[in-house]
Amino acid sequence: MRVVKNPEERKAEILSAAIRVFARKGYDKTSISDIAKEIGISQGLCYRYYTSKEEIYDAALDEYADYIARENLRRYDLRGKTLKEMIQEMSGHVDDYVEFEQGQRELFELFHKGDNKRLHDQLFVRVAKKLVPILTQFFVEAKERGEITVSDPQTVAYFFVYGQMGMLMDPDINETDCTKRIQDFMIESLNL
């Protein structure tokens, strides 16, 4: 018997199934057929909601990046803090972030398995994209409070978010040293 579902519910169901299969089989070894079989629907129904496996993957990537950005901000109470205090509070330690990421176990496995460096790096870039508007707002508010005098808060946000990525991804830089160097650079650059 055919089950008719709300389009958004069906789309979410397909995405959830895809994430499970991607995590289990790996992205490269997963097909639309595998995803459809996971929830007992036809391939055609998958294609009604997503044009390709890549589009489903992109939706999973975006969902996880949203989750990571949101949870990163939620773990800190930044209300009423100066920009310098906000910068100093951000730890940068991987273990601080892995704990909450594991709340999305299947997505965590998909993007953090040892052989998925390419997927992990794509996630890292997507999270950065999500953080730019948030940091821009922090810089705008700090400028309004007179803490900084930058002329273009958005450019500063882009620079700080994407500028630190090389250091964060370099396995030869000690995590604690990396965090301290990034914090010091941000504080010095903004004359805080």
Stockholm file with secondary structure:
# STOCKHOLM 1.0

chainA/1-192         MRVVKNPEERKAEILSAAIRVFARKGYDKTSISDIAKEIGISQGLCYRYYTSKEEIYDAALDEYADYIARENLRRYDLRGKTLKEMIQEMSGHVDDYVEFEQGQRELFELFHKGDNKRLHDQLFVRVAKKLVPILTQFFVEAKERGEITVSDPQTVAYFFVYGQMGMLMDPDINETDCTKRIQDFMIESLNL
#=GR chainA/1-192 SS CCCCCCHHHHHHHHHHHHHHHHHHHCSTTCCHHHHHHHHTCCHHHHHHHCSSHHHHHHHHHHHHHHHHHHHHHHTSCCTTCCHHHHHHHCCCCHHHHHHHHGGGHHHHHHHHSTTCHHHHHHHHHHHHHHHHHHHHHHHHHHHHTTSCCCSCHHHHHHHHHHHTHHHHHCTTSCHHHHHHHHHHHHHHHTTC
#=GC SS_cons         CCCCCCHHHHHHHHHHHHHHHHHHHCSTTCCHHHHHHHHTCCHHHHHHHCSSHHHHHHHHHHHHHHHHHHHHHHTSCCTTCCHHHHHHHCCCCHHHHHHHHGGGHHHHHHHHSTTCHHHHHHHHHHHHHHHHHHHHHHHHHHHHTTSCCCSCHHHHHHHHHHHTHHHHHCTTSCHHHHHHHHHHHHHHHTTC
//
